[in-house]
Amino acid sequence: MAKERTDIDIVVAYNLRNLRQLAGVTQKSLAEATGVTCQQIHKYESGESRIAAGKLPAVTRALGCTLAQVFQGLEISESELGQMSFAATKLAADFDNIDSVVEREKIAKIVASLAVDRAKPLPADNCANAGEWQLREAS
């Protein structure tokens, strides 16, 4: 009998994918670094399979992240997780590294002025071309 996904499973899956993409690591490279198949990495990132605790140190080393980052955001609901694209996550991570409050305010205004509902990110994420993104216009 398959176990139901928990909030923790959803958050870890979401974080693994985003941390991998932010690090510029392909699913294939992460699979090699952790001793699992590319298909297994995909299952971890989709939440289809749970990652074993014993694999987490290899994952964090390969991604250059902390264990805390893997579990970050446990208070976020599944519906909220699906709302933020990889591009938005990357933008937020980069934005947080800007020291100047004035510059952050300017950037926030620019982003708000450029935002359009028609642009939607499309992930092109598989073992061959992980991390590539395209924008499409909604019909």
C-alpha positions, 0 to 999 in steps of 0.5 A: 500500500502506497503511503500518502504524501505529507506536507513535508514530502511536498515541501522537500520535493519542491525545494530539491527541484528549486535548489538543484535548478538554482545551483545549475545542476542537472538531474543526471549530475545529481543522480551520479553524485548521490548514487541513484538513477536520474529517474529516481531524482525525478521521483524525489522532485515530483514527490512520487518517492521520498528521499532517504535521510541517508541520501541528504548529505550527498544531495546537499554537498552536490547542490551546495546547500544546507539541510535547512534549505531542503526543509525550508518553508514547511508552513507553506501549503501545497497550493501556494507551492505551485504558484511560484515558478523557478524563475520567480524563486531565482529572482527572489533569491537574487533579490535577497542578496542585494544590500541596498534598500534603495536599489531593491525598491527600484527593482521591485518597481521595474518588475511590477511595471513589466509584469504581464499576465500573459507570460507563463513560465514553462519548465523544460526539465528532464535529464537532458536539458534541466534548468532551461526555461521558455516563456509563452504567451497565453492565447 
